[in-house]
Structure formats: C-alpha cells, structure tokens
Amino acid sequence: MPTNLYGPGDNFHPENSHVLPALLRRFHTAAREGAAGPAGGSGRIPGFCRAPGQPIPHPGRRSVSVALPLSVPTRDAGGMTMMPDNPTEFSQQVAQILRRLQPELTIDSIREDELVIAGRRLDLINLFRIVSHDPQRGVEIVEHYLEQLFAGDLMYVNAMSFDIARPRIMPRIQPESIFESLSRRLVAHTPFVNGAVVVYVLDLPQMTVSITTEQLVQWGVNIEELEDIARENLDLYAPEMDVQLVESREGGTAAILAEQDGYDAARLLLGKLYHRLAPSLGGDFLVAIPARDMFVALSREPAEFVQRIQDRVRQDYERLPYPITDQLFYVTRDGVAGTGESKAA
C-alpha cells in the first residue's frame, strides 16, 4: 500500500501508521490538549520516505492513477501511445504534441530531422533515437522531453555566455536546401562544396540547437573564429576514429565510419582525416556522405569500383533519413573539394 494515501478506515496508531494518519493524530491530540500543534523535528517520519512536493492523495483518486500505468500507456490527445518510426512523420507528430503543450510557440517549419521554432532550429535526431529504444512509451517520452526543454533549456541557450558555449560548439554538414525553411541571414554557417553548407550548433545533453548570427554578435565572435572552434571541438569529440576497412571485389578499398552519434558526416571536416586514411586508401581519396549518419571513404581506383559506390550513394541519398548530397567529395592533403553538382535534399 502506498504510504502517502489517506481516507476512510485509516490506521491512526501513533507508532505504525502511515504519514497522513500520523499527522492527523498529532494535530488532533494537540488540539484536544490545547497545544499549538506538532512542530519542529527533522520533518521525517520513521518508515516513510517522501520526495519534496510528492502529493498525498485520497485513495478514491489514487486507485485510478495506480491502475492506469499498469495497464494503459500514456496517450496523447489523439489517443496515440507510440510515435511514428518514419522520421518525417515523427517530426510532424512532435510538432503536433508541441502545439498542444506550448500553444503560444510559433512553429515556422517541419522537416524530417528538425523543427524551426520562432526562428530557432531544433534538432530531433537525439529524440528520435531515444524513442526508438522504447517505442511503447513514445508519446510519453516526447511529452517529457518537450516539457523539460521548454521549461528552461531554451532560455538557458539564449542567455548562455561564450565561455560556457565554447566547448559545446560543433559543426554539421547540411544541404543548401535547409534555407528553404531557415533564414540564411539568421543562421550561423559557412559555404561548403557539392551543394552543402556547414552550420554550427550547440551540443547540449538533451538537444542540439543551431547558433544564430545574433548570438555571434552577443559573443563578439566572427564566423571564421566560430568555424575554427567547431573544428577543434570535432577533433576532440572522438580523438580515435574507429574505421572499418573493406576490400572490394574490383580491387578498391573502402573505409567505413559509423559512430552513429550525429556527427558521422561532419567528420569530413576533421583536420587529421587525410593523414588518418590516406595510407590505407593509396593517397588522395573520395568520401561519400549521402546522409548525416553515414561516412564512407574510398580509393579513387579502379573506376568500376568507384562507379558502383557512386550508384549506391545515390540510392542511399534517396532512401536514408537526413540526406545531405549524392555527390562524392575529393580529399587531398590540401583540403576537401567537390566533384559535381548535387541534388537538393
């Protein structure tokens, strides 16, 4: 029996009753004896451990709240308990839940991996992964996530000092098409190649949030300094690259990186990338990042091997969530170059 219940038939014994009957008995005894009432002490009753703010309900109400979680999962307003496993539908459902929880917020756009809320980009990748590990509680997890997020985290982001923000600044490679829903003028970014851009985010425990040009002004930092910081943090984020080398039937070599931490594609920006992979790939090499969570480096020969990988990259670009580009990148000792025009994601 939960020790914070009260109601008819309670046990009011002074030594072995539960918390509220014990308090009621003390107040009753104090009133009968003309005292001011029980006061002082540690605030604890032997045998009872209660967190601050925990409610003390009547059993007529408590019986419902005890029974429901045992048999019926939390539901949203539409009666759903599970979130969609398709990224686009997932984002749409998150937006619907957010509108219910925070009707005063303006959702500017909905993409398969993010929401744009009042001009700020909210990445949904981590939330999607969290829900995928416990799909039966999907709606409950999303509701809790959003409640915690908008209870204070976004306010914290807006007021974050540069000293606190600096170690959390990370780069993300995105397709140019993100500016169909985001203002190019407001988002801190640098141009890249193959129809892509590098955007900069604050990597927080519960979310990643895009850095705005307004924040750069507040911090007194320019875009070149921001890029240097983001690349340094990326180098430190995973100092050891766990790369799987695969020899193809045509004689080519592929190096596959799959950390699944949201920064696989961004590792194309690593300063040590060439020196780490060139010895295994025969010098200058190619890289495919068809989606955010995919990175494949490959030797430039033989041609039939490269063509086969290129065909597969185009397929992955079309089918994987969070697409970036279907084109290959050319990596040399001097940097990264593009190889052609990319489709818009």
Salt bridges, closest charged atoms under 4 A:
ASP113 OD2 - ARG292 NH2 3.11
GLU114 OE2 - ARG111 NE 3.34
GLU114 OE1 - ARG121 NE 2.16
ASP123 OD2 - ARG121 NH2 3.94
ASP123 OD2 - ARG172 NH1 2.51
ASP123 OD2 - ARG292 NH1 3.08
ASP134 OD2 - ARG137 NH1 2.89
GLU140 OE2 - ARG137 NH2 3.21
GLU143 OE2 - ARG100 NH2 2.72
GLU176 OE1 - ARG184 NH2 2.95
GLU227 OE2 - ARG231 NE 3.29
GLU250 OE2 - ARG249 NE 3.94
GLU250 OE2 - ARG308 NE 2.64
ASP261 OD2 - ARG267 NH2 2.76
ASP264 OD1 - ARG267 NH1 3.42
ASP293 OD1 - ARG129 NH2 2.85
ASP311 OD1 - ARG314 NH1 3.45
ASP316 OD1 - ARG312 NE 3.15
ASP316 OD1 - ARG319 NH2 2.96
GLU318 OE2 - LYS343 NZ 3.37
